[in-house]
Amino acid sequence: MDIRSTEDGSHGRYSVTVDGHEAEMTYSRASAKLIIIDHTGVPDALRGRGVGQALAIHAVDQARSGGWKIMPLCPFFRAQAMRHPEWTDVVNL
């Protein structure tokens, strides 16, 4: 999947388009070393296809490469983080 990253000031977004449907994960940058993931939206047409999971993995990879931490306010991302203990290096539960 070709996940796009955009950031405007303190607000950011990861997005991907699959079969004409766009999914997104949004965040706010609390500081240079912390982002708060606040929303994941996946259209019904894409549910069950791993799109949300791909966005979550992308966020974790970006945090690792950027040297920052993630605070998950989004229920989906929080649930994913609880299933992936290997993310504890970047996710603050």
Jmol script that loads the backbone (N, CA, C; Angstrom):
load data "model"
ATOM      1  N   MET A   1       0.841  -1.187   0.000  1.00  0.00           N
ATOM      2  CA  MET A   1       0.000   0.000   0.000  1.00  0.00           C
ATOM      3  C   MET A   1       0.880   1.242   0.000  1.00  0.00           C
ATOM      4  N   ASP A   2       0.472   2.207  -0.744  1.00  0.00           N
ATOM      5  CA  ASP A   2       1.218   3.465  -0.831  1.00  0.00           C
ATOM      6  C   ASP A   2       0.609   4.456   0.162  1.00  0.00           C
ATOM      7  N   ILE A   3       1.156   4.497   1.367  1.00  0.00           N
ATOM      8  CA  ILE A   3       0.633   5.377   2.421  1.00  0.00           C
ATOM      9  C   ILE A   3       1.299   6.733   2.302  1.00  0.00           C
ATOM     10  N   ARG A   4       0.462   7.765   2.260  1.00  0.00           N
ATOM     11  CA  ARG A   4       0.937   9.142   2.154  1.00  0.00           C
ATOM     12  C   ARG A   4       0.948   9.781   3.550  1.00  0.00           C
ATOM     13  N   SER A   5       1.945  10.620   3.781  1.00  0.00           N
ATOM     14  CA  SER A   5       2.049  11.360   5.037  1.00  0.00           C
ATOM     15  C   SER A   5       1.987  12.845   4.741  1.00  0.00           C
ATOM     16  N   THR A   6       1.129  13.559   5.469  1.00  0.00           N
ATOM     17  CA  THR A   6       1.083  15.013   5.345  1.00  0.00           C
ATOM     18  C   THR A   6       1.070  15.601   6.747  1.00  0.00           C
ATOM     19  N   GLU A   7       1.687  16.756   6.890  1.00  0.00           N
ATOM     20  CA  GLU A   7       1.708  17.441   8.177  1.00  0.00           C
ATOM     21  C   GLU A   7       1.578  18.928   7.922  1.00  0.00           C
ATOM     22  N   ASP A   8       0.680  19.568   8.666  1.00  0.00           N
ATOM     23  CA  ASP A   8       0.440  21.006   8.541  1.00  0.00           C
ATOM     24  C   ASP A   8       0.448  21.585   9.944  1.00  0.00           C
ATOM     25  N   GLY A   9       1.532  22.226  10.291  1.00  0.00           N
ATOM     26  CA  GLY A   9       1.655  22.740  11.651  1.00  0.00           C
ATOM     27  C   GLY A   9       1.721  21.583  12.632  1.00  0.00           C
ATOM     28  N   SER A  10       0.818  21.566  13.589  1.00  0.00           N
ATOM     29  CA  SER A  10       0.830  20.505  14.597  1.00  0.00           C
ATOM     30  C   SER A  10      -0.108  19.348  14.254  1.00  0.00           C
ATOM     31  N   HIS A  11      -0.735  19.387  13.087  1.00  0.00           N
ATOM     32  CA  HIS A  11      -1.671  18.334  12.690  1.00  0.00           C
ATOM     33  C   HIS A  11      -1.083  17.507  11.548  1.00  0.00           C
ATOM     34  N   GLY A  12      -1.279  16.186  11.645  1.00  0.00           N
ATOM     35  CA  GLY A  12      -0.750  15.301  10.620  1.00  0.00           C
ATOM     36  C   GLY A  12      -1.757  14.239  10.235  1.00  0.00           C
ATOM     37  N   ARG A  13      -1.447  13.579   9.137  1.00  0.00           N
ATOM     38  CA  ARG A  13      -2.386  12.589   8.606  1.00  0.00           C
ATOM     39  C   ARG A  13      -1.623  11.574   7.766  1.00  0.00           C
ATOM     40  N   TYR A  14      -1.941  10.312   7.984  1.00  0.00           N
ATOM     41  CA  TYR A  14      -1.491   9.238   7.117  1.00  0.00           C
ATOM     42  C   TYR A  14      -2.724   8.799   6.343  1.00  0.00           C
ATOM     43  N   SER A  15      -2.595   8.609   5.053  1.00  0.00           N
ATOM     44  CA  SER A  15      -3.760   8.213   4.261  1.00  0.00           C
ATOM     45  C   SER A  15      -3.343   7.257   3.153  1.00  0.00           C
ATOM     46  N   VAL A  16      -4.323   6.477   2.718  1.00  0.00           N
ATOM     47  CA  VAL A  16      -4.107   5.528   1.632  1.00  0.00           C
ATOM     48  C   VAL A  16      -5.416   5.375   0.874  1.00  0.00           C
ATOM     49  N   THR A  17      -5.313   5.237  -0.424  1.00  0.00           N
ATOM     50  CA  THR A  17      -6.489   5.000  -1.259  1.00  0.00           C
ATOM     51  C   THR A  17      -6.385   3.591  -1.834  1.00  0.00           C
ATOM     52  N   VAL A  18      -7.436   2.808  -1.608  1.00  0.00           N
ATOM     53  CA  VAL A  18      -7.499   1.435  -2.104  1.00  0.00           C
ATOM     54  C   VAL A  18      -8.827   1.271  -2.832  1.00  0.00           C
ATOM     55  N   ASP A  19      -8.772   0.853  -4.071  1.00  0.00           N
ATOM     56  CA  ASP A  19      -9.971   0.638  -4.877  1.00  0.00           C
ATOM     57  C   ASP A  19     -10.913   1.851  -4.850  1.00  0.00           C
ATOM     58  N   GLY A  20     -10.333   3.048  -4.878  1.00  0.00           N
ATOM     59  CA  GLY A  20     -11.117   4.272  -4.914  1.00  0.00           C
ATOM     60  C   GLY A  20     -11.645   4.749  -3.575  1.00  0.00           C
ATOM     61  N   HIS A  21     -11.316   4.060  -2.488  1.00  0.00           N
ATOM     62  CA  HIS A  21     -11.773   4.436  -1.144  1.00  0.00           C
ATOM     63  C   HIS A  21     -10.566   4.885  -0.327  1.00  0.00           C
ATOM     64  N   GLU A  22     -10.729   5.998   0.388  1.00  0.00           N
ATOM     65  CA  GLU A  22      -9.619   6.539   1.177  1.00  0.00           C
ATOM     66  C   GLU A  22      -9.790   6.224   2.659  1.00  0.00           C
ATOM     67  N   ALA A  23      -8.717   5.738   3.270  1.00  0.00           N
ATOM     68  CA  ALA A  23      -8.658   5.510   4.713  1.00  0.00           C
ATOM     69  C   ALA A  23      -7.633   6.482   5.285  1.00  0.00           C
ATOM     70  N   GLU A  24      -7.801   6.825   6.567  1.00  0.00           N
ATOM     71  CA  GLU A  24      -6.885   7.788   7.172  1.00  0.00           C
ATOM     72  C   GLU A  24      -6.636   7.501   8.642  1.00  0.00           C
ATOM     73  N   MET A  25      -5.516   8.017   9.107  1.00  0.00           N
ATOM     74  CA  MET A  25      -5.178   8.045  10.528  1.00  0.00           C
ATOM     75  C   MET A  25      -4.662   9.449  10.786  1.00  0.00           C
ATOM     76  N   THR A  26      -5.256  10.150  11.760  1.00  0.00           N
ATOM     77  CA  THR A  26      -4.852  11.523  12.029  1.00  0.00           C
ATOM     78  C   THR A  26      -4.175  11.625  13.393  1.00  0.00           C
ATOM     79  N   TYR A  27      -3.341  12.645  13.507  1.00  0.00           N
ATOM     80  CA  TYR A  27      -2.615  12.850  14.757  1.00  0.00           C
ATOM     81  C   TYR A  27      -2.339  14.330  14.968  1.00  0.00           C
ATOM     82  N   SER A  28      -2.003  14.638  16.211  1.00  0.00           N
ATOM     83  CA  SER A  28      -1.543  15.981  16.572  1.00  0.00           C
ATOM     84  C   SER A  28      -0.136  15.833  17.137  1.00  0.00           C
ATOM     85  N   ARG A  29       0.711  16.760  16.784  1.00  0.00           N
ATOM     86  CA  ARG A  29       2.070  16.746  17.315  1.00  0.00           C
ATOM     87  C   ARG A  29       2.071  17.567  18.600  1.00  0.00           C
ATOM     88  N   ALA A  30       2.259  16.876  19.723  1.00  0.00           N
ATOM     89  CA  ALA A  30       2.274  17.541  21.028  1.00  0.00           C
ATOM     90  C   ALA A  30       3.622  18.204  21.305  1.00  0.00           C
ATOM     91  N   SER A  31       4.677  17.615  20.761  1.00  0.00           N
ATOM     92  CA  SER A  31       6.022  18.165  20.884  1.00  0.00           C
ATOM     93  C   SER A  31       6.879  17.537  19.787  1.00  0.00           C
ATOM     94  N   ALA A  32       8.138  17.904  19.748  1.00  0.00           N
ATOM     95  CA  ALA A  32       9.030  17.336  18.733  1.00  0.00           C
ATOM     96  C   ALA A  32       9.196  15.832  18.919  1.00  0.00           C
ATOM     97  N   LYS A  33       8.920  15.335  20.114  1.00  0.00           N
ATOM     98  CA  LYS A  33       9.142  13.920  20.422  1.00  0.00           C
ATOM     99  C   LYS A  33       7.868  13.151  20.764  1.00  0.00           C
ATOM    100  N   LEU A  34       6.684  13.743  20.532  1.00  0.00           N
ATOM    101  CA  LEU A  34       5.434  13.066  20.882  1.00  0.00           C
ATOM    102  C   LEU A  34       4.322  13.429  19.911  1.00  0.00           C
ATOM    103  N   ILE A  35       3.648  12.377  19.372  1.00  0.00           N
ATOM    104  CA  ILE A  35       2.430  12.602  18.603  1.00  0.00           C
ATOM    105  C   ILE A  35       1.281  11.899  19.317  1.00  0.00           C
ATOM    106  N   ILE A  36       0.090  12.442  19.132  1.00  0.00           N
ATOM    107  CA  ILE A  36      -1.127  11.870  19.707  1.00  0.00           C
ATOM    108  C   ILE A  36      -2.000  11.412  18.544  1.00  0.00           C
ATOM    109  N   ILE A  37      -2.139  10.099  18.380  1.00  0.00           N
ATOM    110  CA  ILE A  37      -3.014   9.574  17.334  1.00  0.00           C
ATOM    111  C   ILE A  37      -4.438   9.624  17.864  1.00  0.00           C
ATOM    112  N   ASP A  38      -5.296  10.374  17.153  1.00  0.00           N
ATOM    113  CA  ASP A  38      -6.642  10.630  17.674  1.00  0.00           C
ATOM    114  C   ASP A  38      -7.772  10.041  16.841  1.00  0.00           C
ATOM    115  N   HIS A  39      -7.464   9.518  15.652  1.00  0.00           N
ATOM    116  CA  HIS A  39      -8.562   9.019  14.804  1.00  0.00           C
ATOM    117  C   HIS A  39      -8.020   8.076  13.740  1.00  0.00           C
ATOM    118  N   THR A  40      -8.757   6.996  13.510  1.00  0.00           N
ATOM    119  CA  THR A  40      -8.515   6.125  12.362  1.00  0.00           C
ATOM    120  C   THR A  40      -9.858   5.929  11.678  1.00  0.00           C
ATOM    121  N   GLY A  41      -9.908   6.225  10.394  1.00  0.00           N
ATOM    122  CA  GLY A  41     -11.140   6.055   9.631  1.00  0.00           C
ATOM    123  C   GLY A  41     -10.905   5.153   8.431  1.00  0.00           C
ATOM    124  N   VAL A  42     -11.637   4.045   8.405  1.00  0.00           N
ATOM    125  CA  VAL A  42     -11.548   3.107   7.285  1.00  0.00           C
ATOM    126  C   VAL A  42     -12.964   2.899   6.761  1.00  0.00           C
ATOM    127  N   PRO A  43     -13.210   3.208   5.485  1.00  0.00           N
ATOM    128  CA  PRO A  43     -14.553   3.019   4.930  1.00  0.00           C
ATOM    129  C   PRO A  43     -14.989   1.547   5.018  1.00  0.00           C
ATOM    130  N   ASP A  44     -16.291   1.338   5.129  1.00  0.00           N
ATOM    131  CA  ASP A  44     -16.833  -0.018   5.216  1.00  0.00           C
ATOM    132  C   ASP A  44     -16.344  -0.905   4.069  1.00  0.00           C
ATOM    133  N   ALA A  45     -16.186  -0.321   2.886  1.00  0.00           N
ATOM    134  CA  ALA A  45     -15.759  -1.093   1.723  1.00  0.00           C
ATOM    135  C   ALA A  45     -14.358  -1.686   1.893  1.00  0.00           C
ATOM    136  N   LEU A  46     -13.570  -1.137   2.817  1.00  0.00           N
ATOM    137  CA  LEU A  46     -12.198  -1.614   3.022  1.00  0.00           C
ATOM    138  C   LEU A  46     -12.030  -2.415   4.309  1.00  0.00           C
ATOM    139  N   ARG A  47     -13.065  -2.542   5.090  1.00  0.00           N
ATOM    140  CA  ARG A  47     -12.952  -3.260   6.368  1.00  0.00           C
ATOM    141  C   ARG A  47     -12.571  -4.719   6.135  1.00  0.00           C
ATOM    142  N   GLY A  48     -11.721  -5.211   7.023  1.00  0.00           N
ATOM    143  CA  GLY A  48     -11.286  -6.600   6.942  1.00  0.00           C
ATOM    144  C   GLY A  48     -10.160  -6.849   5.954  1.00  0.00           C
ATOM    145  N   ARG A  49      -9.619  -5.788   5.387  1.00  0.00           N
ATOM    146  CA  ARG A  49      -8.562  -5.935   4.377  1.00  0.00           C
ATOM    147  C   ARG A  49      -7.195  -5.512   4.893  1.00  0.00           C
ATOM    148  N   GLY A  50      -7.091  -5.213   6.185  1.00  0.00           N
ATOM    149  CA  GLY A  50      -5.801  -4.873   6.775  1.00  0.00           C
ATOM    150  C   GLY A  50      -5.354  -3.445   6.555  1.00  0.00           C
ATOM    151  N   VAL A  51      -6.258  -2.594   6.101  1.00  0.00           N
ATOM    152  CA  VAL A  51      -5.884  -1.209   5.802  1.00  0.00           C
ATOM    153  C   VAL A  51      -5.584  -0.432   7.084  1.00  0.00           C
ATOM    154  N   GLY A  52      -6.441  -0.568   8.090  1.00  0.00           N
ATOM    155  CA  GLY A  52      -6.191   0.099   9.367  1.00  0.00           C
ATOM    156  C   GLY A  52      -4.895  -0.378   9.999  1.00  0.00           C
ATOM    157  N   GLN A  53      -4.660  -1.673   9.942  1.00  0.00           N
ATOM    158  CA  GLN A  53      -3.421  -2.256  10.470  1.00  0.00           C
ATOM    159  C   GLN A  53      -2.207  -1.688   9.742  1.00  0.00           C
ATOM    160  N   ALA A  54      -2.303  -1.551   8.428  1.00  0.00           N
ATOM    161  CA  ALA A  54      -1.200  -0.992   7.645  1.00  0.00           C
ATOM    162  C   ALA A  54      -0.912   0.449   8.061  1.00  0.00           C
ATOM    163  N   LEU A  55      -1.965   1.226   8.318  1.00  0.00           N
ATOM    164  CA  LEU A  55      -1.772   2.605   8.782  1.00  0.00           C
ATOM    165  C   LEU A  55      -1.097   2.620  10.150  1.00  0.00           C
ATOM    166  N   ALA A  56      -1.509   1.714  11.037  1.00  0.00           N
ATOM    167  CA  ALA A  56      -0.917   1.649  12.378  1.00  0.00           C
ATOM    168  C   ALA A  56       0.562   1.272  12.301  1.00  0.00           C
ATOM    169  N   ILE A  57       0.883   0.287  11.489  1.00  0.00           N
ATOM    170  CA  ILE A  57       2.282  -0.115  11.326  1.00  0.00           C
ATOM    171  C   ILE A  57       3.104   1.031  10.750  1.00  0.00           C
ATOM    172  N   HIS A  58       2.525   1.755   9.811  1.00  0.00           N
ATOM    173  CA  HIS A  58       3.219   2.904   9.224  1.00  0.00           C
ATOM    174  C   HIS A  58       3.516   3.952  10.301  1.00  0.00           C
ATOM    175  N   ALA A  59       2.538   4.225  11.162  1.00  0.00           N
ATOM    176  CA  ALA A  59       2.743   5.203  12.236  1.00  0.00           C
ATOM    177  C   ALA A  59       3.869   4.758  13.172  1.00  0.00           C
ATOM    178  N   VAL A  60       3.888   3.487  13.521  1.00  0.00           N
ATOM    179  CA  VAL A  60       4.945   2.961  14.389  1.00  0.00           C
ATOM    180  C   VAL A  60       6.301   3.073  13.707  1.00  0.00           C
ATOM    181  N   ASP A  61       6.372   2.710  12.430  1.00  0.00           N
ATOM    182  CA  ASP A  61       7.632   2.823  11.684  1.00  0.00           C
ATOM    183  C   ASP A  61       8.109   4.267  11.612  1.00  0.00           C
ATOM    184  N   GLN A  62       7.178   5.196  11.389  1.00  0.00           N
ATOM    185  CA  GLN A  62       7.541   6.617  11.330  1.00  0.00           C
ATOM    186  C   GLN A  62       8.059   7.101  12.683  1.00  0.00           C
ATOM    187  N   ALA A  63       7.425   6.652  13.764  1.00  0.00           N
ATOM    188  CA  ALA A  63       7.868   7.044  15.105  1.00  0.00           C
ATOM    189  C   ALA A  63       9.275   6.516  15.375  1.00  0.00           C
ATOM    190  N   ARG A  64       9.509   5.287  15.012  1.00  0.00           N
ATOM    191  CA  ARG A  64      10.847   4.712  15.225  1.00  0.00           C
ATOM    192  C   ARG A  64      11.903   5.467  14.436  1.00  0.00           C
ATOM    193  N   SER A  65      11.638   5.722  13.176  1.00  0.00           N
ATOM    194  CA  SER A  65      12.642   6.402  12.349  1.00  0.00           C
ATOM    195  C   SER A  65      12.799   7.868  12.729  1.00  0.00           C
ATOM    196  N   GLY A  66      11.721   8.488  13.238  1.00  0.00           N
ATOM    197  CA  GLY A  66      11.778   9.893  13.629  1.00  0.00           C
ATOM    198  C   GLY A  66      12.213  10.123  15.066  1.00  0.00           C
ATOM    199  N   GLY A  67      12.284   9.047  15.857  1.00  0.00           N
ATOM    200  CA  GLY A  67      12.731   9.167  17.244  1.00  0.00           C
ATOM    201  C   GLY A  67      11.698   9.786  18.164  1.00  0.00           C
ATOM    202  N   TRP A  68      10.399   9.566  17.876  1.00  0.00           N
ATOM    203  CA  TRP A  68       9.372  10.108  18.753  1.00  0.00           C
ATOM    204  C   TRP A  68       8.498   9.002  19.312  1.00  0.00           C
ATOM    205  N   LYS A  69       7.632   9.357  20.236  1.00  0.00           N
ATOM    206  CA  LYS A  69       6.696   8.441  20.879  1.00  0.00           C
ATOM    207  C   LYS A  69       5.282   8.732  20.398  1.00  0.00           C
ATOM    208  N   ILE A  70       4.403   7.735  20.593  1.00  0.00           N
ATOM    209  CA  ILE A  70       2.998   7.853  20.214  1.00  0.00           C
ATOM    210  C   ILE A  70       2.132   7.683  21.452  1.00  0.00           C
ATOM    211  N   MET A  71       1.209   8.613  21.643  1.00  0.00           N
ATOM    212  CA  MET A  71       0.168   8.467  22.654  1.00  0.00           C
ATOM    213  C   MET A  71      -1.119   8.131  21.905  1.00  0.00           C
ATOM    214  N   PRO A  72      -1.683   6.943  22.133  1.00  0.00           N
ATOM    215  CA  PRO A  72      -2.863   6.533  21.370  1.00  0.00           C
ATOM    216  C   PRO A  72      -4.183   6.914  22.040  1.00  0.00           C
ATOM    217  N   LEU A  73      -4.823   7.955  21.557  1.00  0.00           N
ATOM    218  CA  LEU A  73      -6.169   8.293  22.018  1.00  0.00           C
ATOM    219  C   LEU A  73      -7.220   7.611  21.155  1.00  0.00           C
ATOM    220  N   CYS A  74      -6.875   7.275  19.937  1.00  0.00           N
ATOM    221  CA  CYS A  74      -7.774   6.585  19.021  1.00  0.00           C
ATOM    222  C   CYS A  74      -8.018   5.161  19.525  1.00  0.00           C
ATOM    223  N   PRO A  75      -9.284   4.769  19.714  1.00  0.00           N
ATOM    224  CA  PRO A  75      -9.576   3.418  20.216  1.00  0.00           C
ATOM    225  C   PRO A  75      -9.009   2.304  19.333  1.00  0.00           C
ATOM    226  N   PHE A  76      -9.053   2.474  18.012  1.00  0.00           N
ATOM    227  CA  PHE A  76      -8.513   1.446  17.125  1.00  0.00           C
ATOM    228  C   PHE A  76      -7.015   1.295  17.324  1.00  0.00           C
ATOM    229  N   PHE A  77      -6.285   2.420  17.300  1.00  0.00           N
ATOM    230  CA  PHE A  77      -4.828   2.332  17.437  1.00  0.00           C
ATOM    231  C   PHE A  77      -4.466   1.790  18.813  1.00  0.00           C
ATOM    232  N   ARG A  78      -5.169   2.223  19.830  1.00  0.00           N
ATOM    233  CA  ARG A  78      -4.899   1.736  21.195  1.00  0.00           C
ATOM    234  C   ARG A  78      -5.086   0.217  21.260  1.00  0.00           C
ATOM    235  N   ALA A  79      -6.157  -0.292  20.673  1.00  0.00           N
ATOM    236  CA  ALA A  79      -6.399  -1.740  20.661  1.00  0.00           C
ATOM    237  C   ALA A  79      -5.279  -2.466  19.910  1.00  0.00           C
ATOM    238  N   GLN A  80      -4.842  -1.917  18.797  1.00  0.00           N
ATOM    239  CA  GLN A  80      -3.745  -2.529  18.047  1.00  0.00           C
ATOM    240  C   GLN A  80      -2.463  -2.545  18.872  1.00  0.00           C
ATOM    241  N   ALA A  81      -2.181  -1.444  19.547  1.00  0.00           N
ATOM    242  CA  ALA A  81      -0.965  -1.353  20.361  1.00  0.00           C
ATOM    243  C   ALA A  81      -0.989  -2.375  21.498  1.00  0.00           C
ATOM    244  N   MET A  82      -2.163  -2.624  22.062  1.00  0.00           N
ATOM    245  CA  MET A  82      -2.269  -3.602  23.139  1.00  0.00           C
ATOM    246  C   MET A  82      -2.036  -5.025  22.612  1.00  0.00           C
ATOM    247  N   ARG A  83      -2.299  -5.249  21.340  1.00  0.00           N
ATOM    248  CA  ARG A  83      -2.061  -6.558  20.727  1.00  0.00           C
ATOM    249  C   ARG A  83      -0.611  -6.734  20.262  1.00  0.00           C
ATOM    250  N   HIS A  84       0.146  -5.645  20.245  1.00  0.00           N
ATOM    251  CA  HIS A  84       1.518  -5.685  19.729  1.00  0.00           C
ATOM    252  C   HIS A  84       2.508  -5.181  20.780  1.00  0.00           C
ATOM    253  N   PRO A  85       2.879  -6.026  21.723  1.00  0.00           N
ATOM    254  CA  PRO A  85       3.838  -5.595  22.756  1.00  0.00           C
ATOM    255  C   PRO A  85       5.174  -5.149  22.181  1.00  0.00           C
ATOM    256  N   GLU A  86       5.481  -5.568  20.967  1.00  0.00           N
ATOM    257  CA  GLU A  86       6.743  -5.153  20.344  1.00  0.00           C
ATOM    258  C   GLU A  86       6.731  -3.666  19.963  1.00  0.00           C
ATOM    259  N   TRP A  87       5.595  -3.007  20.101  1.00  0.00           N
ATOM    260  CA  TRP A  87       5.512  -1.580  19.826  1.00  0.00           C
ATOM    261  C   TRP A  87       5.797  -0.720  21.059  1.00  0.00           C
ATOM    262  N   THR A  88       6.005  -1.323  22.221  1.00  0.00           N
ATOM    263  CA  THR A  88       6.149  -0.548  23.461  1.00  0.00           C
ATOM    264  C   THR A  88       7.332   0.401  23.443  1.00  0.00           C
ATOM    265  N   ASP A  89       8.276   0.196  22.532  1.00  0.00           N
ATOM    266  CA  ASP A  89       9.407   1.131  22.448  1.00  0.00           C
ATOM    267  C   ASP A  89       8.956   2.503  21.971  1.00  0.00           C
ATOM    268  N   VAL A  90       7.823   2.590  21.257  1.00  0.00           N
ATOM    269  CA  VAL A  90       7.359   3.892  20.762  1.00  0.00           C
ATOM    270  C   VAL A  90       5.954   4.272  21.201  1.00  0.00           C
ATOM    271  N   VAL A  91       5.184   3.324  21.750  1.00  0.00           N
ATOM    272  CA  VAL A  91       3.805   3.607  22.144  1.00  0.00           C
ATOM    273  C   VAL A  91       3.695   3.732  23.654  1.00  0.00           C
ATOM    274  N   ASN A  92       3.124   4.844  24.108  1.00  0.00           N
ATOM    275  CA  ASN A  92       2.890   5.086  25.531  1.00  0.00           C
ATOM    276  C   ASN A  92       1.447   4.734  25.858  1.00  0.00           C
ATOM    277  N   LEU A  93       1.219   3.556  26.409  1.00  0.00           N
ATOM    278  CA  LEU A  93      -0.150   3.140  26.780  1.00  0.00           C
ATOM    279  C   LEU A  93      -0.512   3.646  28.142  1.00  0.00           C
TER     280      LEU A  93
END
end "model"
wireframe off; spacefill off
backbone 0.3
color backbone group
